[in-house]
Amino acid sequence: MTPDNRQLIRRSKIARLHVGAVPRALEICSGCGGLSLGLKTAGFELSAHIEIDSEAAESYALNFGGDRAAESEWAKPRDMERCSASQLVSDLGFKTSAAESFDLLAAGLPCQAFARIGRSKLRSVAGEEDAFQKDPRAALYRRFLQYVEDTQPLIILIENVPDILNFGGHNVPEEICEALERTGYRTSYTILNAAYFGVPQVRERLFIVALANELDQAPKFPVPLHFLDLPKGYEGSRRVALKHVDKTSRYFHAIPTPHRTLKNAVGTREALEDLPRITEHAIAPSVIRKRKLNDTLPYRDLKNRISSYAITMRAWPGFETDDAASGHLVRLTPRDFPIFAKMKHGGDYPHAREVAEELLAEAAATSGLAGARKHSKAYRELRASIVPPYDPNKFPNKWWKLDPSKPSRTLTAHMGKDTYSHIHYDSTQRRTISVREAARLQSFPDGFAFAGAMNSAFRQIGNAVPPLLALAVAKALKSLLCGTARGKKGATDRRAA
């Protein structure tokens, strides 16, 4: 596509938006739809998406498919490496070409795609050299650039982990910005923390924003709404990620920091307190085993104590709930229930082991094994029934008990395997968090449904962009886009004439 053709397509999109058209979004690697939910709530139309995971794609269809059938083309999982933009619009029955169909292109590309990619290699991906075309590590990025070329979006939004700033010593976002600039975009990147934007979770994410030159606007990022002193661990991780960031770079946007006068970040009690108390796992595990992910339970009656955050989760436009919500499944780990009950808030795995050793000593005394040899069969069996086997020196962060007054730690896709990283703060419930509680901590509204079984739902939640963070970013982009469309119409018409 020639530069002149690119300009004509982009200017046509600006003119379309000026007359009141809704900006259309295509998201690649959409997952279950955390970023999409933010875009939709900010006023973008979710025209199409691509997601290879079948259960995440099913969740996406459940929540955004509307009247579309579950087996429709729109709901199908797709592989971005095998599906072209032109094939996508053809499958979906669009009457417009790929270049005409989308105003915003978003992506949460897997970070592995960027590992150890050097500046010269990314330049080859952008078309200046061909030596890197066979390197499989760049396949997803190369494919993404092809989507940019084929769809000519006015806005590009990329989300990833902060470590992408320091992959093998390379600042990959800097290189991505350079590549996009050569194809006609003004670009910028920064780190945003979800807790600053109302999410009850300390979650650092890298965002890249690119705007078509025709918009004549600089990239924009949202301003924090909540204050939080970052925990030391996150400060250290941020320093490592920023090691190869040149603060004078024209692409790097200073990381937004909250002012102390802002309201405090949302704590886990504010986020979870109105959800049902779950104790069946300890007293009637068969109830949990029979419960389905989409079964609902009533909210707790807190009189007038329901938090504003809980109200937001119950009343999210398009995802409202009345007096009940679904997703109340928890893992059955009976050995560890007594440990959960006795752990202190903010306690980690070494602390959990200390608690377990205390419980073992009490049980040994009660059962008459206090003086038994520790290698005896009876003692070993008792120990195995009480004490987790993991070395606390090797797994210090394996467990963590929520602090009710503070945001949660980062939720990850590993929750699909275990949820010990998020033990409920309420010791009387002595358990790890439920699917719905994980969704709350990620800021998914209570009316958002998840396809698949419990493990899949946890994985989808951990992989997602927090919707409230996505909404903050999307609002910033939407205001910029709408303002440009209004203010630049005359100039656009003159240039196109």
N, C-alpha and C positions, 0 to 999 in steps of 0.2 A: 504494500500500500504506500502510495507516495505521500510526502508531507502535505501537499495540497489537499489530497483526499481526506487525510486525517483531520485537517482543519475544518473542512466542510462538514464532516460528520459530527464533530464535536460542537461546532457552532449551531448546527441544526438541533442538537440536543438542548443547548442553552435556550434557543428560541422556543422549543417545545415546552420547557419548564416555565418560561415566562408567561405563557398563556394559561397556566394553572395545572399543567399535567403533573402527576405524582412521579417523583423520581423512582426509577426501577433498579432493583438490586439483584445481582448474581453473586452468590457466595460459594466458594470452592472449599472443600473440606469443612463443611458446615457443622458436622457433628449432629447432636440432637437439636441445636438451634439457639444457644445462648446469645451469640452475637446477632443472629437474625431477629430474636425477640426485641433486642434493643433497637435495631434498625426499624422494625415494624412499628414499635411504639413511638418512635421519633417521626414517623410519617413516610418511611420508604415502603415501596411495594416489593414484596418478596416474589419476584418474577420467576426465579429458578434457583436451584442449588445443586451441588454435587457432593455426595458423601458415599464412600465406599463401604462403610460398615452397615450391614443390613438392618440391625436393630436400631442404630442411631437414625438411619434414614426413615425407619418406621415411626420412631418418636417424632421426627420432624413432620412427617405427613399427618400424624395424629393431631398435632398442635397447629399446623399452618395450612393443612390441605383443604380446609373448608368443605365444599361439596364434592371435591374430587374423590373418586373411589380409591380405596386402599391399593388396588392393583393398577392404578392409572400410571401413565408414563411419568407424571410429575412426582409420584411417590417412590419411584424405583431407585435403588442404590446404583451409583455410577462410579467408575474409576476415572479420575481426571486425566490419567495417562492414556487412556483408550478412547475417551469421549471428547471430541472436539467441540468448540463453541457452535460451529455450524450444525453439527450433528445434534447437539442439545436442542437448539431452537427448532430444528426440523422434527425431532421426536415429540416436542411439546406442542407442535402445531402452530407456532408463531407465524404471523403473516409478514414479519419483518426479518431482515437479515441479522446475523449475529452482531454486526457492527452497529446496527440501528436499535438493538433491543435493550441495552442496559446502560444506565447512567452511573452506577456504582459497582465496582468489582471488589469484593472482599475475600480474604483468604486467611485461614489459620493453618498454614502449611506445616507439616511435621518438621521439627527442628533438625532431625537427622539429615534432611536434604541439604543443609548448609554446612555440615561439618567439614572443616579443613579446606574450604573453597577459597582460593586466592583471588586477588584483584584481577590478575590477567585472565584467569579462567572465567570469571564472571563477565569480563569484557567479551570473551569469545562467545558466551551464551547470548550476549546482546547483539551478536552478529559481526563483530569486528575481526574475529579470528575463528578458525575451525578446529584447532587442536583439542579443545575441551568437549567437543560435541559427543564423544563416546564415553565420557566419565559419568557413570551411573549415579554418583552422589549428587550431581546437579540436575538430574532428570526432572524432579518436581519443579525446581526453580525455572528451568528452561521451558517447561510446559506452562508455568504460570505466565512467563513473559509472552508466550504465544497467545494465551488468553487475552492479555493486555492488547496485543496487536490486533487480534480478531474482533474484540468487542469495543475498543476505543472508548473506555469509560471516562467520564469527567472526573471521577474520584476513585482512588485506589486506597484500600484500607487493609493492612496486613498486621496480624497479631502473632506473637511468638513469645518464647521464654527469654528473659534477659540474658541468659548465657549465649544467645546468638550474637551478642556483642563481643564475645571473646571465645570464638571457636578456633582452637589451634593457633591462637595469637591473632586471628583475623577479626576485624570489626565488620561482620557481614552486612548489617543494615546500611553502613556507610557505602558499601559496594553496591547494594541493591539500589540505593538512592542515585548513585552515579549512573547505573544502567537505565533506570527509569527517566532520569533527566535527559539522557540522549534520545529518548523516544517522545519527548515533548511534555514532561511533567516537572512541576516544582515539588520538591520532596522534603520531608523532615521526619525525624524519629525521636522518640523519648520513652521513658519508663513511667507507667502509671500504676499506682497502688490501689487495689479495689477498695480497701478500707477508707480511703479518702473520699469515696463516692457513694457511701451508704451501705456497702456490702459488709456483713459481719465476719470478715475474713481478711487476713493480711496476705495479699496475693499480688506479687509484682509481675507485671507483664510489659513487654516491649511492643510499642505500636509504631507503625510506619504509615504516614499519610502522604499521598501524592495527588496533586491537583493539576488537571490539564492546563497548559499555558493559556488557553483560550479563556479560562475563567478569570485570569489576571488577579489572582488572589494568592496569599501565602497560606500554607497549611496552618491549621488551628487545632489546639488540644483543649480539653475542658479544664476548668478551674476547680480545685478541691472544694468539697462541701463539708468535710469532717476533719477533725484534728486527731492525730495519733503520733506518739513517739514510737518510731519503728523499733521492734525488739532487736537486740544486738545481732542475732543470727542473720536477720534480714539485712541489716546494715553491712555486715561482712560480705554477704553474697553480692550485694549491690556494688561494693568496692571492687570485687573481683571482676564482675561483669563490665565495669566501667574502665578497667585497666587500659584498654586500647581505644578509648574514646577521646578524640581530640576535642576539647571543650571549645576550641575556636572554629570547629567545622561549621560550614554554612548549613549543613544538614541536621546537626544535633540541636535539639530544642531542650533548653534547660528543664530538668525534671521538676514538675510542679510540686511545691511543698505547701502544706496547709498552715494557715495562721493559727496561733494558739487561741484566738478569740472565737474560732469556729466551734460548733457543738462537737462533743466527743464522738469518736467512732462507735458504731453500734456493737454492743457486747452480745455474747451468746445467749444470755438470759433474755434480753430484749427480743432476740431472734426466735427463741424456741419455747418460751415459757407457756404460751397458750396452746401448744400442740399436746395431743393426748399423752398422759403418763402411760408408759409401757412397762409392765411388770410380769406379764405372762411368761416371758422367756425363762424366768426363775421359778415361778410357781405352777405354771401349766404350759410347758413347752409345746405340747401338741396343738395348742391354739395358734401359736406362731407358725408351726409347720403347715397348718391348714389355711392360714391367711394368704390371700392373693395380693399382688402388688396394687391392683386397682380397687381393693376393698377399702371402704371409708370408715373412719371413726370420728366421733364428734370432737369439736374443740373443747378445751378445758374452759370452765366458767370462771373467769378471773374478775367478774364484776366490772369495775371501771379501770382495771389495771392493764388492759391490753395495750401493748406498745404501738407507737406509730409505724414501726417497721412491720409488725404483724398485720396491721391494717393494710399496709401497702401490699403485702403478700396475699392477702385475702381478696383485695379489691382491684388487682391489676386489670386494666381494661381488656376485655376479651377473655380473661382467665379468672373471672370472679368465682368465689365459692360462698356458700351460705353458712351452714352450721357444721360442716364436716369436710375432711380432706382424705386423700388416699396416700399410699406409700409407707405404711407403718410396719415395715419388716425390719427385723434386727437379726444379727448373727447369734447363733446359739453356741456360746463358749463357756459352759458351766464351770470349768476349772477356775476361770478368772473372775467370775462374778464377785466373790468375796474380796478380791484384790481391788477391783474397780470401786467397791464401796468404801474402802479404807484409804484410797489414794487421795492426796491433797490436790487442790486445784492447781493446774500447771505442772503437775507431776509427770516425769518422763519414765523411761523404762528402768534405769538404775533405781529410781525411787520405787517403782513397782516391784522390783526384785527384793528390795529391803522389806517391803510390806509382806511379800510372799514368804520370806524367811521367817518373819515374825509369826505369821499364820501357821507355818510348819512347826515352829517351836511349841506353839499353843496346842496344836493337834497331837504332836508327839507326846506332850505331857498328859493330855487327856486320855490317849490310847495306851499309855504305859510304855512308850518307846523312847522316852526322853534319854535314857541311858543306853539305848541300843547302839550297836555299831552302825556307822553310817553306810557300810557296805552290805549290811544284812538285807535280805530280800524284803522283809516287812517294811524296813525304813525306806528303802529305795522306792517301793510301791507307794508309800505314803507321800514321799517327796514328789514323785511324778504326778500325783493327783492334785498337788497344790502349787508347786513352783514351776513357772515357765522355764524351758530349757535353754533359752538364748543367752549368750554371753553379753552382759551389760556393757562391757568395754567395746564390743563390736557393734552393738545395736542400741546406742544411746537414745536415738530418736524414734525407735520402733513404736513406742507407746506415748500417749500424751492425753492428759485429762483436761477438758475445756475449763477455762477460767470464766465464770459467769459474767464478770465485769468487763471482759476484754474480747476483742474479735478472735475468731478461731485462727489456727494455723492454716496454711494453704492446703486445700483439698486437691488430691491428685487422682489420676486414673488407677493407681494402685489400690484404691478403695474397692475396686472390683475383686481383689483377692483377700484383703482384710481391712478392717476399720479401726484397728487398735490406735491409729494416729489421732482418732477423734472419739474419746471416751466421754460420755455424757457427764456434765458437771453435777447433776443431781445424784448424790450417792445412794439415795433410797431406790433409784431405778437400776443402779449397778449394771451398766451395759454400755456398749458402743452405740453410736448414733444410728437412727433409722434412715431409710431412703429419703423420706420427706424432710427429716432434719438436715440431712446433707444438702438437699435441694434448697432449703431455707438459707443455709450458710453460704450457698452459692448465689442466692437471691433469685432463684426460680420461683415464680408465683405458685400458690397452692393448686391452682387449676391446671397447671402444666403436667401433662401425663408422660410417663416413660414406658416404652415398649420393652418386652423381654422380661427376664427374671431379675431377681434382686441384684446379683453380681453385675449384670449388664447395666442396670440402672445406676449403680454406684460408679461404674466406669464412665458412663456417659456424662454424669454430673461432674466427675473429676476432670474430664477432658474439656469441659465447656468454658466459654468466656462468661463470667458473671453478667447476667442480663442488666443489672443496674450500672455496672461499669460500661457495658456496651451502649446503654442508653445515653450516658453522659457523653461518650465519644460521638455517637450518632447525632445527638442534638447539636453539638458543636459544628459538625459537618453540614447538617441540614440548614442551620441558620446561615452559614456561609454560602451554601449553594443557592438558597432562595434569595438571599440578598444580592448575590451576583446576577442571578437571572433577572431580577427586577431592574438592577442598576445598569446592566450592560446591554440591554436590548437594543438601544439605538446604535451603539457602537458595533454590536454584532451584526445588525442589519446592514450597516454601511459597509463593513468589511466583506460580508457575504455577497454584496451587490456587484 
